[in-house]
Amino acid sequence: MSKDFIGSYTGTGTKVIASVISDGYFIHNHPDTPNSFANFSDTDLISAATSNQAEISVISQQTGMMYTLTRPVAGWPAPSVIQTAYDNALTALYAYITAQLQSGGMSQAAASAYLTSHYDDVIESVATTISATYSVEDVSA
């Protein structure tokens, strides 16, 4: 069974760009654009679940890393479970950064760098919550 994949060629709009085959291995890239994370977005994770991908990977131009999430043995949970896990982990990261900024323990520049360097923790938390396997590989060479 195939499902439409919703995405964007340019980051400026959303449209169906391909059909994704259930049980497949979906690899895509995240270009180095302002205000973008190198790693998975919540939309990436939910798309993997709703199309029942065996594995989803994103290759980041920004970091030269490939981030991979493998479907849980018991199967993907409901999209709402993934979204809640993502929201909770991201909220915790933002709360820590906000507290550091308010206490003067971190500058705005340091906060931005911290967010970028600790975003992996968000995805790792989601993976743990849904019992998926998460890995990171340097593919810059």
LINLIN-V167838 format. One record per residue. N is the residue number from 0. RES is the residue in one letter. SS is DSSP state (H for helix, E for strand, C for the rest). Layout:
n=N res=RES ss=SS
n=N res=RES ss=SS
//
This chain:
n=0 res=M ss=C
n=1 res=S ss=E
n=2 res=K ss=E
n=3 res=D ss=E
n=4 res=F ss=E
n=5 res=I ss=E
n=6 res=G ss=E
n=7 res=S ss=C
n=8 res=Y ss=C
n=9 res=T ss=C
n=10 res=G ss=C
n=11 res=T ss=C
n=12 res=G ss=C
n=13 res=T ss=C
n=14 res=K ss=E
n=15 res=V ss=E
n=16 res=I ss=E
n=17 res=A ss=E
n=18 res=S ss=E
n=19 res=V ss=E
n=20 res=I ss=E
n=21 res=S ss=C
n=22 res=D ss=C
n=23 res=G ss=C
n=24 res=Y ss=E
n=25 res=F ss=E
n=26 res=I ss=E
n=27 res=H ss=E
n=28 res=N ss=E
n=29 res=H ss=E
n=30 res=P ss=C
n=31 res=D ss=C
n=32 res=T ss=C
n=33 res=P ss=C
n=34 res=N ss=C
n=35 res=S ss=C
n=36 res=F ss=C
n=37 res=A ss=C
n=38 res=N ss=C
n=39 res=F ss=C
n=40 res=S ss=C
n=41 res=D ss=H
n=42 res=T ss=H
n=43 res=D ss=H
n=44 res=L ss=H
n=45 res=I ss=H
n=46 res=S ss=H
n=47 res=A ss=H
n=48 res=A ss=H
n=49 res=T ss=H
n=50 res=S ss=C
n=51 res=N ss=C
n=52 res=Q ss=C
n=53 res=A ss=C
n=54 res=E ss=E
n=55 res=I ss=E
n=56 res=S ss=E
n=57 res=V ss=E
n=58 res=I ss=E
n=59 res=S ss=E
n=60 res=Q ss=C
n=61 res=Q ss=C
n=62 res=T ss=C
n=63 res=G ss=C
n=64 res=M ss=E
n=65 res=M ss=E
n=66 res=Y ss=E
n=67 res=T ss=E
n=68 res=L ss=E
n=69 res=T ss=E
n=70 res=R ss=C
n=71 res=P ss=C
n=72 res=V ss=C
n=73 res=A ss=C
n=74 res=G ss=C
n=75 res=W ss=C
n=76 res=P ss=C
n=77 res=A ss=C
n=78 res=P ss=H
n=79 res=S ss=H
n=80 res=V ss=H
n=81 res=I ss=H
n=82 res=Q ss=H
n=83 res=T ss=H
n=84 res=A ss=H
n=85 res=Y ss=H
n=86 res=D ss=H
n=87 res=N ss=H
n=88 res=A ss=H
n=89 res=L ss=H
n=90 res=T ss=H
n=91 res=A ss=H
n=92 res=L ss=H
n=93 res=Y ss=H
n=94 res=A ss=H
n=95 res=Y ss=H
n=96 res=I ss=H
n=97 res=T ss=H
n=98 res=A ss=H
n=99 res=Q ss=H
n=100 res=L ss=H
n=101 res=Q ss=H
n=102 res=S ss=H
n=103 res=G ss=C
n=104 res=G ss=C
n=105 res=M ss=C
n=106 res=S ss=C
n=107 res=Q ss=H
n=108 res=A ss=H
n=109 res=A ss=H
n=110 res=A ss=H
n=111 res=S ss=H
n=112 res=A ss=H
n=113 res=Y ss=H
n=114 res=L ss=H
n=115 res=T ss=H
n=116 res=S ss=H
n=117 res=H ss=H
n=118 res=Y ss=H
n=119 res=D ss=H
n=120 res=D ss=H
n=121 res=V ss=H
n=122 res=I ss=H
n=123 res=E ss=H
n=124 res=S ss=H
n=125 res=V ss=H
n=126 res=A ss=H
n=127 res=T ss=H
n=128 res=T ss=H
n=129 res=I ss=H
n=130 res=S ss=C
n=131 res=A ss=C
n=132 res=T ss=E
n=133 res=Y ss=E
n=134 res=S ss=E
n=135 res=V ss=E
n=136 res=E ss=E
n=137 res=D ss=E
n=138 res=V ss=C
n=139 res=S ss=C
n=140 res=A ss=C
//
